Amino acid sequence: PEHRTKGSSQFAEWTTAEQLALVEAVQRFGQSIMPDFSGVGRAVRNAMAHPGAKAREHEFFAPRRCENKWREILLLDDTRRGIGRTQRRGENPSASDRAAELVERLREERKAQLRRLIAICDSDIAQIDHDLSLVESADAATLKRFYLEASKHPDLELLRPPPSAANSSKSDAAAGSEHPAECTGLSA
């Protein structure tokens, strides 16, 4: 039997951008009641293959997964609108028609997400500008404090040299390397 874990990428949540790409692909390939999910899967995979998109395993957008997510989206939309299965049976809109109903809502959700991300980036940029203005007018003690605070930031962990490289750079500094102690933050 298949091992299912909550954190597994197979059962990971779809982002709003991925759901929007799915619904747009269904709108394109869904001329009948059930769309061609092979084409839908390829279209979603291609739509999400851009820099900045969440990295997904190739199988994440498999036809069966796309079909299951489409059914889930339809069920959630029907529930949100208070439409039961028996009420829907009399109507048989194509998948493309149903997708058209959902595209605008998902586009608005995605626009709101992007506006929030832009606001966060603007706030970060303003903070960096503020920090830079403080650095330009700072004395040596303040600069050292800034350096020590920044060096402890978790995002910089990727920039730190491996322990063996760090030891050799300390011995280079002790032997009189080309970087003065003021630049490396090693001065007292």
Contacts in CASP RR format, 6 or more apart in sequence:
PFRMAT RR
TARGET T0000
AUTHOR 0000-0000-0000
METHOD contacts of the structure
MODEL  1
PEHRTKGSSQFAEWTTAEQLALVEAVQRFGQSIMPDFSGVGRAVRNAMAH
PGAKAREHEFFAPRRCENKWREILLLDDTRRGIGRTQRRGENPSASDRAA
ELVERLREERKAQLRRLIAICDSDIAQIDHDLSLVESADAATLKRFYLEA
SKHPDLELLRPPPSAANSSKSDAAAGSEHPAECTGLSA
4 10 0 8 1.000
4 11 0 8 1.000
5 11 0 8 1.000
9 56 0 8 1.000
9 57 0 8 1.000
9 60 0 8 1.000
10 57 0 8 1.000
10 59 0 8 1.000
10 60 0 8 1.000
10 65 0 8 1.000
12 60 0 8 1.000
14 22 0 8 1.000
14 69 0 8 1.000
15 54 0 8 1.000
16 106 0 8 1.000
16 109 0 8 1.000
16 110 0 8 1.000
16 113 0 8 1.000
17 48 0 8 1.000
17 53 0 8 1.000
17 110 0 8 1.000
17 113 0 8 1.000
18 44 0 8 1.000
18 48 0 8 1.000
18 54 0 8 1.000
19 69 0 8 1.000
19 73 0 8 1.000
19 106 0 8 1.000
20 103 0 8 1.000
20 106 0 8 1.000
20 107 0 8 1.000
20 109 0 8 1.000
20 110 0 8 1.000
21 43 0 8 1.000
21 44 0 8 1.000
21 47 0 8 1.000
21 48 0 8 1.000
22 40 0 8 1.000
22 41 0 8 1.000
22 44 0 8 1.000
22 66 0 8 1.000
22 69 0 8 1.000
22 70 0 8 1.000
22 73 0 8 1.000
23 70 0 8 1.000
23 73 0 8 1.000
23 99 0 8 1.000
23 102 0 8 1.000
23 103 0 8 1.000
23 106 0 8 1.000
24 43 0 8 1.000
24 47 0 8 1.000
24 99 0 8 1.000
24 103 0 8 1.000
25 35 0 8 1.000
25 39 0 8 1.000
25 40 0 8 1.000
25 41 0 8 1.000
25 43 0 8 1.000
25 44 0 8 1.000
25 47 0 8 1.000
25 66 0 8 1.000
26 35 0 8 1.000
26 40 0 8 1.000
26 70 0 8 1.000
26 95 0 8 1.000
26 96 0 8 1.000
26 98 0 8 1.000
26 99 0 8 1.000
27 95 0 8 1.000
27 96 0 8 1.000
27 99 0 8 1.000
27 100 0 8 1.000
27 103 0 8 1.000
28 43 0 8 1.000
28 96 0 8 1.000
29 35 0 8 1.000
29 36 0 8 1.000
29 37 0 8 1.000
29 39 0 8 1.000
29 40 0 8 1.000
29 43 0 8 1.000
29 95 0 8 1.000
29 96 0 8 1.000
30 36 0 8 1.000
30 40 0 8 1.000
30 94 0 8 1.000
30 95 0 8 1.000
30 96 0 8 1.000
30 99 0 8 1.000
31 94 0 8 1.000
31 95 0 8 1.000
31 96 0 8 1.000
32 94 0 8 1.000
32 95 0 8 1.000
33 92 0 8 1.000
33 94 0 8 1.000
33 95 0 8 1.000
34 67 0 8 1.000
34 95 0 8 1.000
35 70 0 8 1.000
35 95 0 8 1.000
35 96 0 8 1.000
37 63 0 8 1.000
37 64 0 8 1.000
37 66 0 8 1.000
37 67 0 8 1.000
37 70 0 8 1.000
38 63 0 8 1.000
39 63 0 8 1.000
40 63 0 8 1.000
40 66 0 8 1.000
40 67 0 8 1.000
40 70 0 8 1.000
41 61 0 8 1.000
41 62 0 8 1.000
41 63 0 8 1.000
41 66 0 8 1.000
44 61 0 8 1.000
44 66 0 8 1.000
45 58 0 8 1.000
45 61 0 8 1.000
48 54 0 8 1.000
48 56 0 8 1.000
48 61 0 8 1.000
59 65 0 8 1.000
70 95 0 8 1.000
73 102 0 8 1.000
74 98 0 8 1.000
77 98 0 8 1.000
77 101 0 8 1.000
77 102 0 8 1.000
78 84 0 8 1.000
78 85 0 8 1.000
78 88 0 8 1.000
131 146 0 8 1.000
134 142 0 8 1.000
134 146 0 8 1.000
135 143 0 8 1.000
135 146 0 8 1.000
138 146 0 8 1.000
144 185 0 8 1.000
144 187 0 8 1.000
147 185 0 8 1.000
150 156 0 8 1.000
160 166 0 8 1.000
161 169 0 8 1.000
169 177 0 8 1.000
173 179 0 8 1.000
173 181 0 8 1.000
173 184 0 8 1.000
173 186 0 8 1.000
181 187 0 8 1.000
END
